[in-house]
Amino acid sequence: MKLDIDFDSEAGEVANSLEGHFLIAMPAISDEPFAGTVIYVCAHSPNGAMGFIINKSQPMSFPALLTQLGIVESEGDIRLPSGGREVSVCIGGPVEKGRGFVLHSDDYDSESTVHVAENIALTPTVDILRAISEGVGPKTAIMALGYSGWAPGQLEEEIAANGWLTCKADLGIVFDTDLEAKYKRALGLLGIEPVFLAGEAGHA
């Protein structure tokens, strides 16, 4: 499994950039893999947008992934720091599903780390997985396999068509290990209960 990927953090600016925001799927988004999702947006520029689904789990656990990659010999060899003992492995999106990315607190840095927003960074190389396994990685982290991408103007069109609600991300939700609760919690940031969500609702 290859974990290296180039990440362009200097792709220009876009009005009302959604970097560091959540996309919360509306009922109009009914097709997999995006139905019922919360996406953390890492990049949003005139060239398009990129983010990660943070509330849909992969069938493989983080310890099992480290073992499969040969980073540790067995799951018992993993020593995670306090607060980071459970790293969720999520379906990041339909693009490059064999590649891995780690969203994490900004207390870890490497040559490949990109600081996405305040207190959160992204590292797309295997070094961070080794650091986490050795107990010297970030305090909190979430693993995503694959990512979600939009062509120039595509995300804006989907939002205008009531496909997504948007709001500033809450890092407590990003790193929450209860993936199933994230959708309701994200809607709660907007004061919305899922039962009242209607397809014609607008965006914040």
Accessible surface in RSA format (square Angstrom, percent):
REM  Atomic radii and reference values for relative SASA: ProtOr
REM  Chains: A
REM  Algorithm: Lee & Richards
REM  Probe-radius: 1.40
REM  Slices: 20
REM RES _ NUM      All-atoms   Total-Side   Main-Chain    Non-polar    All polar
REM                ABS   REL    ABS   REL    ABS   REL    ABS   REL    ABS   REL
RES MET A   1   103.47  53.6  28.97  19.2  74.50 177.4  43.35  36.9  60.12  79.7
RES LYS A   2   123.49  60.2 111.18  68.2  12.31  29.3  71.77  64.6  51.72  55.1
RES LEU A   3     8.53   4.8   5.16   3.7   3.37   8.5   5.16   3.6   3.37   9.1
RES ASP A   4    70.00  49.0  68.84  68.5   1.16   2.7  23.74  55.9  46.27  46.1
RES ILE A   5    32.30  18.4  15.86  11.8  16.44  39.6  22.05  15.9  10.25  27.8
RES ASP A   6   144.32 101.1 121.39 120.8  22.92  54.2  40.55  95.4 103.77 103.5
RES PHE A   7    32.82  16.4   7.47   4.6  25.35  66.0   9.49   5.8  23.33  66.8
RES ASP A   8    93.62  65.6  74.13  73.8  19.48  46.1  42.96 101.1  50.65  50.5
RES SER A   9    70.66  59.7  35.19  47.0  35.48  81.7  17.59  37.5  53.08  74.4
RES GLU A  10   155.00  89.0 125.90  95.2  29.10  69.3  46.97  90.9 108.03  88.2
RES ALA A  11    29.11  26.8  12.66  19.5  16.46  37.4  19.47  27.4   9.64  25.5
RES GLY A  12    50.22  61.9   0.00   N/A  50.22  61.9  33.70  92.5  16.52  37.0
RES GLU A  13   159.21  91.4 139.46 105.5  19.75  47.0  55.50 107.3 103.72  84.7
RES VAL A  14    36.31  23.9  23.01  20.8  13.30  32.1  29.03  25.2   7.29  19.8
RES ALA A  15    88.45  81.3  60.19  92.9  28.26  64.3  72.01 101.4  16.43  43.5
RES ASN A  16   138.96  95.8 112.93 109.1  26.03  62.7  38.67  93.1 100.29  96.9
RES SER A  17    43.66  36.9  27.75  37.0  15.91  36.6  26.29  56.0  17.37  24.3
RES LEU A  18    20.48  11.4  20.48  14.6   0.00   0.0  20.48  14.4   0.00   0.0
RES GLU A  19    70.81  40.7  57.24  43.3  13.57  32.3   9.53  18.4  61.27  50.0
RES GLY A  20     4.78   5.9   0.00   N/A   4.78   5.9   1.63   4.5   3.16   7.1
RES HIS A  21    44.80  24.5  44.80  31.1   0.00   0.0  23.09  23.8  21.71  25.3
RES PHE A  22     0.00   0.0   0.00   0.0   0.00   0.0   0.00   0.0   0.00   0.0
RES LEU A  23     0.00   0.0   0.00   0.0   0.00   0.0   0.00   0.0   0.00   0.0
RES ILE A  24     0.00   0.0   0.00   0.0   0.00   0.0   0.00   0.0   0.00   0.0
RES ALA A  25     0.82   0.8   0.09   0.1   0.73   1.6   0.09   0.1   0.73   1.9
RES MET A  26     2.68   1.4   0.38   0.2   2.31   5.5   1.03   0.9   1.65   2.2
RES PRO A  27    67.54  49.2  43.23  39.4  24.31  88.4  55.64  45.9  11.91  74.0
RES ALA A  28    63.12  58.0  27.24  42.0  35.88  81.6  40.26  56.7  22.86  60.5
RES ILE A  29    35.71  20.3  30.08  22.4   5.63  13.6  32.47  23.4   3.24   8.8
RES SER A  30    83.71  70.7  58.96  78.7  24.75  57.0  37.27  79.4  46.43  65.1
RES ASP A  31   111.23  77.9 106.50 106.0   4.73  11.2  32.42  76.3  78.81  78.6
RES GLU A  32   127.00  72.9  99.99  75.7  27.01  64.3  65.15 126.0  61.85  50.5
RES PRO A  33    36.50  26.6  36.28  33.1   0.22   0.8  36.47  30.1   0.03   0.2
RES PHE A  34    44.84  22.4  44.84  27.8   0.00   0.0  44.84  27.2   0.00   0.0
RES ALA A  35    22.86  21.0  19.16  29.6   3.70   8.4  19.35  27.2   3.51   9.3
RES GLY A  36    37.61  46.4   0.00   N/A  37.61  46.4  25.20  69.2  12.40  27.8
RES THR A  37     0.00   0.0   0.00   0.0   0.00   0.0   0.00   0.0   0.00   0.0
RES VAL A  38     0.00   0.0   0.00   0.0   0.00   0.0   0.00   0.0   0.00   0.0
RES ILE A  39     0.00   0.0   0.00   0.0   0.00   0.0   0.00   0.0   0.00   0.0
RES TYR A  40     1.26   0.6   1.26   0.7   0.00   0.0   0.27   0.2   0.99   1.2
RES VAL A  41     0.00   0.0   0.00   0.0   0.00   0.0   0.00   0.0   0.00   0.0
RES CYS A  42     4.98   3.8   0.00   0.0   4.98  11.7   0.00   0.0   4.98   5.4
RES ALA A  43    19.90  18.3  19.90  30.7   0.00   0.0  19.90  28.0   0.00   0.0
RES HIS A  44     6.32   3.5   5.05   3.5   1.27   3.3   5.05   5.2   1.27   1.5
RES SER A  45     9.18   7.8   6.16   8.2   3.02   7.0   2.68   5.7   6.50   9.1
RES PRO A  46    76.77  56.0  58.22  53.1  18.55  67.4  66.47  54.9  10.30  64.0
RES ASN A  47   101.22  69.8  84.58  81.7  16.64  40.1  24.93  60.0  76.29  73.7
RES GLY A  48     9.90  12.2   0.00   N/A   9.90  12.2   7.35  20.2   2.56   5.7
RES ALA A  49    10.20   9.4   0.54   0.8   9.66  22.0   3.06   4.3   7.14  18.9
RES MET A  50    26.15  13.5  26.15  17.3   0.00   0.0  13.50  11.5  12.65  16.8
RES GLY A  51     0.00   0.0   0.00   N/A   0.00   0.0   0.00   0.0   0.00   0.0
RES PHE A  52     0.40   0.2   0.40   0.2   0.00   0.0   0.40   0.2   0.00   0.0
RES ILE A  53     0.33   0.2   0.00   0.0   0.33   0.8   0.00   0.0   0.33   0.9
RES ILE A  54     1.43   0.8   1.43   1.1   0.00   0.0   1.43   1.0   0.00   0.0
RES ASN A  55    17.48  12.1   7.29   7.0  10.19  24.5   0.00   0.0  17.48  16.9
RES LYS A  56    46.67  22.8  42.95  26.4   3.71   8.8  40.49  36.4   6.18   6.6
RES SER A  57    69.14  58.4  52.21  69.7  16.93  39.0  17.87  38.1  51.27  71.8
RES GLN A  58    40.66  22.7  30.89  22.6   9.77  23.3   0.52   1.1  40.14  30.4
RES PRO A  59   136.91  99.8  91.62  83.5  45.28 164.6 105.52  87.1  31.39 195.1
RES MET A  60    58.75  30.4  50.57  33.5   8.17  19.5  56.13  47.7   2.61   3.5
RES SER A  61    57.84  48.9  44.64  59.6  13.21  30.4  47.31 100.7  10.54  14.8
RES PHE A  62     2.27   1.1   0.60   0.4   1.67   4.3   0.60   0.4   1.67   4.8
RES PRO A  63    42.92  31.3  42.92  39.1   0.00   0.0  42.92  35.4   0.00   0.0
RES ALA A  64    30.12  27.7  25.99  40.1   4.13   9.4  27.14  38.2   2.98   7.9
RES LEU A  65     0.12   0.1   0.12   0.1   0.00   0.0   0.12   0.1   0.00   0.0
RES LEU A  66     0.00   0.0   0.00   0.0   0.00   0.0   0.00   0.0   0.00   0.0
RES THR A  67    46.20  32.9  36.37  36.9   9.83  23.4  36.37  48.8   9.83  14.9
RES GLN A  68   108.08  60.4  72.82  53.2  35.27  84.0  41.08  87.4  67.01  50.8
RES LEU A  69    43.54  24.3  12.16   8.7  31.38  78.9  17.03  12.0  26.52  71.4
RES GLY A  70    61.14  75.4   0.00   N/A  61.14  75.4  30.13  82.7  31.01  69.4
RES ILE A  71    28.06  16.0   2.74   2.0  25.33  61.0   5.85   4.2  22.22  60.3
RES VAL A  72    16.88  11.1   8.08   7.3   8.80  21.2  14.68  12.8   2.20   6.0
RES GLU A  73   165.44  95.0 136.75 103.5  28.69  68.3  57.43 111.1 108.01  88.2
RES SER A  74    53.55  45.2  51.64  68.9   1.91   4.4  40.10  85.4  13.45  18.8
RES GLU A  75    92.13  52.9  80.23  60.7  11.90  28.3  26.39  51.0  65.75  53.7
RES GLY A  76    73.96  91.2   0.00   N/A  73.96  91.2  40.76 111.9  33.19  74.3
RES ASP A  77    58.69  41.1  52.39  52.1   6.29  14.9  18.14  42.7  40.54  40.4
RES ILE A  78    27.00  15.4   6.73   5.0  20.28  48.9   6.73   4.8  20.28  55.0
RES ARG A  79   147.79  62.1 141.69  72.2   6.10  14.5  73.35 100.2  74.45  45.1
RES LEU A  80    18.31  10.2   8.53   6.1   9.78  24.6   8.67   6.1   9.65  26.0
RES PRO A  81    30.57  22.3  21.07  19.2   9.50  34.5  30.57  25.2   0.00   0.0
RES SER A  82    85.05  71.9  75.25 100.4   9.80  22.6  38.48  81.9  46.57  65.2
RES GLY A  83    54.50  67.2   0.00   N/A  54.50  67.2  31.15  85.5  23.35  52.3
RES GLY A  84     4.96   6.1   0.00   N/A   4.96   6.1   4.47  12.3   0.49   1.1
RES ARG A  85   158.51  66.6 142.07  72.4  16.44  39.1  56.81  77.6 101.70  61.6
RES GLU A  86   125.83  72.2 110.91  83.9  14.92  35.5  44.47  86.0  81.36  66.4
RES VAL A  87    11.53   7.6   2.08   1.9   9.44  22.8   2.48   2.2   9.04  24.5
RES SER A  88    20.34  17.2  10.18  13.6  10.16  23.4  12.49  26.6   7.85  11.0
RES VAL A  89     7.42   4.9   0.94   0.9   6.47  15.6   0.94   0.8   6.47  17.6
RES CYS A  90     0.41   0.3   0.41   0.5   0.00   0.0   0.41   1.0   0.00   0.0
RES ILE A  91    51.49  29.3  51.49  38.4   0.00   0.0  51.49  37.1   0.00   0.0
RES GLY A  92     0.00   0.0   0.00   N/A   0.00   0.0   0.00   0.0   0.00   0.0
RES GLY A  93     0.03   0.0   0.00   N/A   0.03   0.0   0.00   0.0   0.03   0.1
RES PRO A  94    59.21  43.2  40.43  36.9  18.78  68.3  42.25  34.9  16.96 105.4
RES VAL A  95    52.85  34.8  49.53  44.8   3.32   8.0  52.85  45.9   0.00   0.0
RES GLU A  96    81.25  46.6  66.23  50.1  15.02  35.8  11.93  23.1  69.32  56.6
RES LYS A  97   135.88  66.3 122.12  74.9  13.76  32.8  66.33  59.7  69.55  74.1
RES GLY A  98    44.41  54.8   0.00   N/A  44.41  54.8  35.20  96.6   9.21  20.6
RES ARG A  99    61.57  25.8  61.57  31.4   0.00   0.0   5.20   7.1  56.37  34.2
RES GLY A 100     1.79   2.2   0.00   N/A   1.79   2.2   0.61   1.7   1.18   2.6
RES PHE A 101     1.20   0.6   0.65   0.4   0.55   1.4   1.16   0.7   0.05   0.1
RES VAL A 102     2.32   1.5   2.32   2.1   0.00   0.0   2.32   2.0   0.00   0.0
RES LEU A 103     2.65   1.5   2.01   1.4   0.64   1.6   2.01   1.4   0.64   1.7
RES HIS A 104     0.00   0.0   0.00   0.0   0.00   0.0   0.00   0.0   0.00   0.0
RES SER A 105    19.46  16.4  19.46  26.0   0.00   0.0  19.46  41.4   0.00   0.0
RES ASP A 106    64.29  45.0  47.90  47.7  16.39  38.8   2.65   6.2  61.63  61.5
RES ASP A 107    91.14  63.8  50.24  50.0  40.90  96.7  45.96 108.2  45.17  45.1
RES TYR A 108    28.95  13.5  25.52  14.5   3.43   8.9  21.12  15.9   7.83   9.6
RES ASP A 109    99.43  69.6  72.15  71.8  27.28  64.5  28.36  66.7  71.07  70.9
RES SER A 110    35.82  30.3  15.62  20.8  20.20  46.5  28.88  61.5   6.94   9.7
RES GLU A 111   190.53 109.4 147.10 111.3  43.43 103.4  70.19 135.8 120.34  98.3
RES SER A 112    35.77  30.2  22.29  29.7  13.48  31.0  30.29  64.5   5.48   7.7
RES THR A 113    17.94  12.8   0.00   0.0  17.94  42.7   0.00   0.0  17.94  27.1
RES VAL A 114    23.44  15.4  20.21  18.3   3.23   7.8  23.44  20.4   0.00   0.0
RES HIS A 115   102.12  55.8  76.14  52.9  25.99  66.5  62.32  64.2  39.81  46.3
RES VAL A 116    17.09  11.2   0.20   0.2  16.89  40.7   3.15   2.7  13.94  37.8
RES ALA A 117    37.68  34.6  17.77  27.4  19.92  45.3  32.61  45.9   5.07  13.4
RES GLU A 118   146.52  84.1 122.51  92.7  24.01  57.2  52.14 100.9  94.38  77.1
RES ASN A 119    77.18  53.2  72.76  70.3   4.42  10.6  12.08  29.1  65.10  62.9
RES ILE A 120     0.46   0.3   0.44   0.3   0.02   0.0   0.44   0.3   0.02   0.1
RES ALA A 121     0.00   0.0   0.00   0.0   0.00   0.0   0.00   0.0   0.00   0.0
RES LEU A 122     0.02   0.0   0.02   0.0   0.00   0.0   0.02   0.0   0.00   0.0
RES THR A 123     0.39   0.3   0.00   0.0   0.39   0.9   0.00   0.0   0.39   0.6
RES PRO A 124     4.35   3.2   3.39   3.1   0.96   3.5   4.35   3.6   0.00   0.0
RES THR A 125    26.26  18.7  23.87  24.2   2.39   5.7  23.31  31.3   2.95   4.5
RES VAL A 126    43.95  28.9  43.95  39.8   0.00   0.0  43.95  38.2   0.00   0.0
RES ASP A 127    76.51  53.6  72.96  72.6   3.55   8.4  15.74  37.0  60.77  60.6
RES ILE A 128     0.00   0.0   0.00   0.0   0.00   0.0   0.00   0.0   0.00   0.0
RES LEU A 129     0.74   0.4   0.74   0.5   0.00   0.0   0.74   0.5   0.00   0.0
RES ARG A 130   101.92  42.8 101.92  52.0   0.00   0.0  38.63  52.8  63.29  38.4
RES ALA A 131    11.09  10.2   8.79  13.6   2.30   5.2  10.67  15.0   0.41   1.1
RES ILE A 132     3.14   1.8   3.14   2.3   0.00   0.0   3.14   2.3   0.00   0.0
RES SER A 133     3.72   3.1   2.23   3.0   1.49   3.4   0.10   0.2   3.62   5.1
RES GLU A 134    87.38  50.2  74.78  56.6  12.60  30.0  22.60  43.7  64.78  52.9
RES GLY A 135    28.60  35.3   0.00   N/A  28.60  35.3   7.48  20.5  21.12  47.3
RES VAL A 136   102.91  67.7  80.03  72.4  22.89  55.1  87.61  76.1  15.30  41.5
RES GLY A 137    14.82  18.3   0.00   N/A  14.82  18.3   0.06   0.2  14.75  33.0
RES PRO A 138     3.24   2.4   0.00   0.0   3.24  11.8   0.00   0.0   3.24  20.2
RES LYS A 139   125.79  61.4 123.00  75.5   2.79   6.6  68.07  61.3  57.72  61.5
RES THR A 140    35.80  25.5  34.75  35.2   1.05   2.5  31.29  42.0   4.51   6.8
RES ALA A 141     9.29   8.5   1.38   2.1   7.90  18.0   1.38   1.9   7.90  20.9
RES ILE A 142     3.57   2.0   3.28   2.4   0.29   0.7   3.28   2.4   0.29   0.8
RES MET A 143     0.82   0.4   0.82   0.5   0.00   0.0   0.82   0.7   0.00   0.0
RES ALA A 144     4.77   4.4   4.77   7.4   0.00   0.0   4.77   6.7   0.00   0.0
RES LEU A 145    12.53   7.0  12.12   8.7   0.41   1.0  12.12   8.5   0.41   1.1
RES GLY A 146     0.00   0.0   0.00   N/A   0.00   0.0   0.00   0.0   0.00   0.0
RES TYR A 147    41.92  19.6  41.92  23.8   0.00   0.0   9.97   7.5  31.94  39.4
RES SER A 148     0.00   0.0   0.00   0.0   0.00   0.0   0.00   0.0   0.00   0.0
RES GLY A 149    33.86  41.8   0.00   N/A  33.86  41.8  12.30  33.7  21.56  48.3
RES TRP A 150    18.39   7.4   6.94   3.4  11.45  26.9   4.25   2.3  14.14  22.9
RES ALA A 151    57.22  52.6  46.21  71.3  11.01  25.1  53.26  75.0   3.96  10.5
RES PRO A 152    90.81  66.2  68.58  62.5  22.23  80.8  69.12  57.1  21.70 134.8
RES GLY A 153    33.95  41.9   0.00   N/A  33.95  41.9  25.90  71.1   8.05  18.0
RES GLN A 154    69.88  39.1  68.63  50.2   1.26   3.0  19.58  41.7  50.30  38.2
RES LEU A 155     1.41   0.8   1.37   1.0   0.04   0.1   1.37   1.0   0.04   0.1
RES GLU A 156    68.98  39.6  62.27  47.1   6.72  16.0  56.94 110.1  12.04   9.8
RES GLU A 157   123.37  70.8 115.25  87.2   8.13  19.3  45.23  87.5  78.14  63.8
RES GLU A 158    45.53  26.1  41.25  31.2   4.28  10.2  25.08  48.5  20.45  16.7
RES ILE A 159    15.10   8.6  15.02  11.2   0.09   0.2  15.02  10.8   0.09   0.2
RES ALA A 160    80.08  73.6  49.67  76.7  30.40  69.2  56.59  79.7  23.48  62.2
RES ALA A 161    72.94  67.1  48.08  74.2  24.86  56.5  59.34  83.6  13.60  36.0
RES ASN A 162    45.93  31.7  44.33  42.8   1.60   3.8   3.31   8.0  42.62  41.2
RES GLY A 163     3.78   4.7   0.00   N/A   3.78   4.7   3.78  10.4   0.00   0.0
RES TRP A 164     3.14   1.3   2.47   1.2   0.67   1.6   2.47   1.3   0.67   1.1
RES LEU A 165     4.80   2.7   4.80   3.4   0.00   0.0   4.80   3.4   0.00   0.0
RES THR A 166     6.07   4.3   6.01   6.1   0.06   0.1   0.70   0.9   5.37   8.1
RES CYS A 167    16.19  12.2   8.79   9.8   7.40  17.4  16.19  41.0   0.00   0.0
RES LYS A 168   148.91  72.6 137.37  84.3  11.54  27.5  98.63  88.8  50.28  53.6
RES ALA A 169    18.07  16.6   1.76   2.7  16.32  37.1   1.76   2.5  16.32  43.2
RES ASP A 170    50.89  35.6  45.14  44.9   5.75  13.6  11.45  26.9  39.44  39.3
RES LEU A 171    50.09  27.9  44.72  32.0   5.37  13.5  45.07  31.7   5.02  13.5
RES GLY A 172    43.62  53.8   0.00   N/A  43.62  53.8  32.99  90.5  10.63  23.8
RES ILE A 173     1.64   0.9   1.64   1.2   0.00   0.0   1.64   1.2   0.00   0.0
RES VAL A 174     0.00   0.0   0.00   0.0   0.00   0.0   0.00   0.0   0.00   0.0
RES PHE A 175    32.85  16.4  16.24  10.1  16.61  43.2  17.76  10.8  15.09  43.2
RES ASP A 176    30.77  21.6  22.39  22.3   8.37  19.8  10.45  24.6  20.31  20.3
RES THR A 177    69.56  49.5  50.28  51.0  19.28  45.9  23.18  31.1  46.38  70.1
RES ASP A 178    77.12  54.0  70.02  69.7   7.10  16.8  28.72  67.6  48.39  48.3
RES LEU A 179    20.13  11.2  16.72  12.0   3.41   8.6  16.72  11.7   3.41   9.2
RES GLU A 180   163.93  94.1 137.64 104.1  26.29  62.6  58.80 113.7 105.13  85.8
RES ALA A 181    30.60  28.1  23.39  36.1   7.21  16.4  30.29  42.7   0.31   0.8
RES LYS A 182     0.00   0.0   0.00   0.0   0.00   0.0   0.00   0.0   0.00   0.0
RES TYR A 183    42.04  19.6  42.04  23.9   0.00   0.0  34.83  26.2   7.20   8.9
RES LYS A 184   121.35  59.2 118.82  72.9   2.52   6.0  62.78  56.5  58.57  62.4
RES ARG A 185   100.47  42.2  90.09  45.9  10.39  24.7  39.89  54.5  60.58  36.7
RES ALA A 186     0.00   0.0   0.00   0.0   0.00   0.0   0.00   0.0   0.00   0.0
RES LEU A 187     0.00   0.0   0.00   0.0   0.00   0.0   0.00   0.0   0.00   0.0
RES GLY A 188    44.59  55.0   0.00   N/A  44.59  55.0  25.53  70.1  19.06  42.7
RES LEU A 189    78.40  43.7  43.87  31.4  34.53  86.8  48.14  33.8  30.26  81.4
RES LEU A 190    47.87  26.7  18.97  13.6  28.90  72.7  25.62  18.0  22.25  59.9
RES GLY A 191    71.76  88.5   0.00   N/A  71.76  88.5  37.01 101.6  34.75  77.8
RES ILE A 192    45.61  26.0  39.12  29.1   6.49  15.6  42.81  30.8   2.80   7.6
RES GLU A 193    84.29  48.4  82.29  62.3   2.00   4.8  30.96  59.9  53.33  43.5
RES PRO A 194    48.71  35.5  36.72  33.5  11.99  43.6  37.00  30.5  11.71  72.8
RES VAL A 195   125.02  82.3  91.25  82.6  33.77  81.4 101.41  88.1  23.61  64.0
RES PHE A 196   156.96  78.5 132.24  81.9  24.71  64.3 137.12  83.1  19.83  56.8
RES LEU A 197    27.96  15.6   7.98   5.7  19.97  50.2   9.26   6.5  18.69  50.3
RES ALA A 198    38.40  35.3  33.01  50.9   5.38  12.2  37.79  53.2   0.61   1.6
RES GLY A 199    32.80  40.5   0.00   N/A  32.80  40.5  19.34  53.1  13.47  30.2
RES GLU A 200   139.21  79.9 119.32  90.3  19.89  47.3  65.29 126.3  73.92  60.4
RES ALA A 201    30.77  28.3  20.67  31.9  10.09  23.0  30.53  43.0   0.24   0.6
RES GLY A 202    45.49  56.1   0.00   N/A  45.49  56.1  30.29  83.1  15.19  34.0
RES HIS A 203   100.69  55.0  72.39  50.3  28.30  72.4  49.71  51.2  50.98  59.3
RES ALA A 204    78.41  72.1  29.88  46.1  48.53 110.4  67.50  95.1  10.91  28.9
END  Absolute sums over single chains surface
CHAIN  1 A     9581.8       7006.0       2575.8       5045.9       4535.9
END  Absolute sums over all chains
TOTAL          9581.8       7006.0       2575.8       5045.9       4535.9
